[in-house]
Amino acid sequence: MRGLKDKVAVITGAAGGIGRSLVQRFCEEGTHVVGLDLSQSGLDELKNELRQYAERLTLLPLDITDHAAVKRTIQQVHGDLKRIDVLVNNAGWDVAMPFLETTPEFWNKVASINLMGPLNLHHAVLPIMVAEGGGKIVNIASDAGRVGSSGESVYSACKGGITSFSKTVAREYARKNVRVNVVCPGPTDTALLRSFMGEGEFGQKVYDGLLRAIPLKRLGQPADIPGIVAFLSSDDADFITGQVISVSGGLTMHG
Ligand SMILES: NC(=O)c1ccc[n+]([C@@H]2O[C@H](COP(=O)([O-])OP(=O)(O)OC[C@H]3O[C@@H](n4cnc5c(N)ncnc54)[C@H](O)[C@@H]3O)[C@@H](O)[C@H]2O)c1
């Protein structure tokens, strides 16, 4: 991919299923990766897995719902590395249940991670990108936010919200050379999906149903996501902003 070597990319949810794949891909592209995650043990595992890239890998614990902590961490990263070229908002969380079983406390948790978290990161990183003359932001939303997903009502609302927020920020900051695009994974085999499907017979039924419905006849794997994210972060995507693309094996096809 053109133009990723020696750039600095900040990736949230770095220790998760898709996050690890993203971190590895950007390291392979020669990018300096700053991986942020709530889970210190997950970051420790990732550090061990990617020890051959230790020189260009910075892993820091961060709760993306904490606005002050996000600002502090991003300032620290900018102070140390002197630039931030790419931001990938990837951290996310949900527990599947019908809407009427959810509570306002649960809505607040889902919204603070999936909606307010990315807003916090934009608030901290955008001023740096504007001052530096530009940058690339890729927000990992979900097909749940495009077409809905039973059991994921509040999460879908947040992912749809992040998509429309991204388009607005793409318009507002285009003149500052900041590009903002959205990638929507379909069902992808990670801890998040396994908790959604549940265990035992029910989980197997959901899994079999998904296989029947996905035209490419398999579930997504974490390694299916980084290609499009790296592309949208690269110089090859300089004329692309405000776009949404699904990586779902054709499960959803949008015009
Ligand atoms: N797996 C899927 O089927 C699927 C489908 C569509 C969209 N997505 C999206 O892809 C992204 C990655 O999901 P995944 O499947 O890899 O999930 P995952 O659960 O494997 O990873 C999510 C990561 O986010 C981190 N995280 C959670 N809350 C955080 C917080 N407050 N601050 C910092 N980090 C936090 C977790 O510690 C975890 O490492 C998410 O945004 C998710 O909504 C996933």
The ligand as an SDF file (V2000), in Angstrom:
LIG
                    3D

 44 48  0  0  0  0  0  0  0  0999 V2000
  -16.9810   -9.4280   15.2040 N   0  0  0  0  0  0  0  0  0  0  0  0
  -18.0210   -9.0340   14.4870 C   0  0  0  0  0  0  0  0  0  0  0  0
  -18.8230   -9.8630   14.0170 O   0  0  0  0  0  0  0  0  0  0  0  0
  -18.2220   -7.5800   14.1840 C   0  0  0  0  0  0  0  0  0  0  0  0
  -19.2230   -7.2420   13.2700 C   0  0  0  0  0  0  0  0  0  0  0  0
  -19.4250   -5.9020   12.9770 C   0  0  0  0  0  0  0  0  0  0  0  0
  -18.6500   -4.9300   13.5860 C   0  0  0  0  0  0  0  0  0  0  0  0
  -17.6870   -5.2860   14.4820 N   0  0  0  0  0  0  0  0  0  0  0  0
  -16.9170   -4.2030   15.0990 C   0  0  0  0  0  0  0  0  0  0  0  0
  -15.5310   -4.4610   14.9410 O   0  0  0  0  0  0  0  0  0  0  0  0
  -14.8120   -3.8370   16.0270 C   0  0  0  0  0  0  0  0  0  0  0  0
  -13.8770   -4.8570   16.6550 C   0  0  0  0  0  0  0  0  0  0  0  0
  -14.6650   -5.8950   17.2240 O   0  0  0  0  0  0  0  0  0  0  0  0
  -14.1260   -7.3720   17.5250 P   0  0  0  0  0  0  0  0  0  0  0  0
  -15.0800   -8.2970   16.8940 O   0  0  0  0  0  0  0  0  0  0  0  0
  -12.6760   -7.4550   17.2180 O   0  0  0  0  0  0  0  0  0  0  0  0
  -14.4020   -7.4280   19.1010 O   0  0  0  0  0  0  0  0  0  0  0  0
  -13.4670   -7.8720   20.3110 P   0  0  0  0  0  0  0  0  0  0  0  0
  -14.3850   -7.9940   21.4850 O   0  0  0  0  0  0  0  0  0  0  0  0
  -12.6380   -9.0490   19.9260 O   0  0  0  0  0  0  0  0  0  0  0  0
  -12.5000   -6.6140   20.4960 O   0  0  0  0  0  0  0  0  0  0  0  0
  -12.9530   -5.3710   20.9830 C   0  0  0  0  0  0  0  0  0  0  0  0
  -11.8030   -4.7210   21.7420 C   0  0  0  0  0  0  0  0  0  0  0  0
  -12.2610   -3.4390   22.2000 O   0  0  0  0  0  0  0  0  0  0  0  0
  -11.7390   -3.2620   23.5220 C   0  0  0  0  0  0  0  0  0  0  0  0
  -12.5660   -2.3070   24.2710 N   0  0  0  0  0  0  0  0  0  0  0  0
  -13.8350   -2.4860   24.7150 C   0  0  0  0  0  0  0  0  0  0  0  0
  -14.2200   -1.4250   25.4390 N   0  0  0  0  0  0  0  0  0  0  0  0
  -13.1860   -0.5490   25.4360 C   0  0  0  0  0  0  0  0  0  0  0  0
  -12.9700    0.7190   26.0230 C   0  0  0  0  0  0  0  0  0  0  0  0
  -13.9100    1.3220   26.7700 N   0  0  0  0  0  0  0  0  0  0  0  0
  -11.7830    1.3440   25.8220 N   0  0  0  0  0  0  0  0  0  0  0  0
  -10.8190    0.7430   25.0820 C   0  0  0  0  0  0  0  0  0  0  0  0
  -10.9540   -0.4750   24.5210 N   0  0  0  0  0  0  0  0  0  0  0  0
  -12.1250   -1.1140   24.6970 C   0  0  0  0  0  0  0  0  0  0  0  0
  -11.7950   -4.6430   24.1510 C   0  0  0  0  0  0  0  0  0  0  0  0
  -10.9280   -4.7570   25.2710 O   0  0  0  0  0  0  0  0  0  0  0  0
  -11.3770   -5.5310   22.9750 C   0  0  0  0  0  0  0  0  0  0  0  0
   -9.9850   -5.7400   22.9620 O   0  0  0  0  0  0  0  0  0  0  0  0
  -15.8790   -3.3060   16.9880 C   0  0  0  0  0  0  0  0  0  0  0  0
  -16.0800   -1.9250   16.7730 O   0  0  0  0  0  0  0  0  0  0  0  0
  -17.1140   -4.0810   16.6010 C   0  0  0  0  0  0  0  0  0  0  0  0
  -18.3000   -3.3840   16.9270 O   0  0  0  0  0  0  0  0  0  0  0  0
  -17.4470   -6.5840   14.7920 C   0  0  0  0  0  0  0  0  0  0  0  0
  1  2  1  0
  2  3  2  0
  2  4  1  0
  4  5  1  0
  4 44  2  0
  5  6  2  0
  6  7  1  0
  7  8  2  0
  8  9  1  0
  8 44  1  0
  9 10  1  0
  9 42  1  0
 10 11  1  0
 11 12  1  0
 11 40  1  0
 12 13  1  0
 13 14  1  0
 14 15  2  0
 14 16  1  0
 14 17  1  0
 17 18  1  0
 18 19  2  0
 18 20  1  0
 18 21  1  0
 21 22  1  0
 22 23  1  0
 23 24  1  0
 23 38  1  0
 24 25  1  0
 25 26  1  0
 25 36  1  0
 26 27  1  0
 26 35  1  0
 27 28  2  0
 28 29  1  0
 29 30  1  0
 29 35  2  0
 30 31  1  0
 30 32  2  0
 32 33  1  0
 33 34  2  0
 34 35  1  0
 36 37  1  0
 36 38  1  0
 38 39  1  0
 40 41  1  0
 40 42  1  0
 42 43  1  0
M  CHG  2   8   1  16  -1
M  END
$$$$
